[in-house]
Amino acid sequence: MDFRTKIDIPAFGFGITYASKCIFVGSCFAENIGNKLASTKIPTSVNPTGILYNPLSIYKSIKNALAGKKYSDDEVFFSGGTWNCFDFHSRFSNPDKAACIDGINAATETFANEIRKADVMFVTFGTAFVYELSDGKVVCNCHKQPENNFVRRLLKPQEIVESWTECIKTLTEANPKMRIVFTVSPIRHWRDGAHQNQISKSTLHLAINELNSQFPQTAYFPAYEIVMDELRDYRFYAADMVHPSETAVQYIWERFGETFFSEHTKANIVRIGKITAAANHRPTNPQSDAYKAFCAHYLAEIERVKAEFGETDFREEEEKFGRFA
């Protein structure tokens, strides 16, 4: 007997191979799966403009990137010893004002370039709650500013649909071949309370469902449902009982692979995994002839893979093997 309900994931009509270029944007859950894909050496960009939780901030980041926006001095503020921007995650904060602005503009330009080349964009919505400044501007990150500086409100499904209708049209104009796959983060926003968190996630689902009905280039991957139904047990949560555990993330990754990888791609992932594992191997005697031959073998294997797959980043592995080969 099977004591669980397994989520049925319909065929998407496309897959991911080593010829694919992927972008993951959105909440920190996008980073969990995006980083796993990047570790396979399939060309993958993960949150180039930082973690974004709500649909409007993700939309704004894409819109600004494709419009070629350049941030200036009056769009950053100093607090807590660093310069910050309400449109960007704190990873772009910097004690030096010029460095903060330069980092933001470089990331925005990079994001635009990657959008224009991507085959698939995975978009993870985390919450339908937003924080607005007095002028109505929705912020990506509050940067630990006083709560009374913001108005917190719940987006309506139609607001998300309207903004993302424009966003999808803009993305399609910039890159007609790109597919867009939506997900809803299974991470619970417990500060909202159990009921409000559920309303938030439901709002996101309603909006995505409407967008998928309008745009054939979009789809939905049920990461949320996998955690809520297949992994319906607290052993699949981290110690905070809010974030999925590494075991849960690994299981979602496996379901992701079942959905998007052909048997040929899976075999290549195993092949490249052997190279990265070998690069992390700690030899007993790195000066031995045996280890030098080991390194030379894997350098040759890297060259074979690069010849087959084209754009594959093995710089770290080549540097490690190159020290001893």
Secondary structure, 3 states (H helix, E strand, C coil): CCCCCCCCCCCCCCCCCCCCCEEEEECHHHHHHHHHHHHCCCCEEECCCCCCCCHHHHHHHHHHHHCCCCCCHHHCEEECCEEECCCCCHHHCECCHHHHHHHHHHHHHHHHHHHHHCCEEEEEECCCEEEECCCCCEECCCCCCCHHHCEEEECCHHHHHHHHHHHHHHHHHHCCCCEEEEEECCCCCHHHCHHHHHHHHHHHHHHHHHHHHHCCCEEECCHHHHHHHHCCCHHHECCCCCCECHHHHHHHHHHHHHHHCCHHHHHHHHHHHHHHHHHCCCCCCCCCHHHHHHHHHHHHHHHHHHHHHCCCCCHHHHHHHHCCC
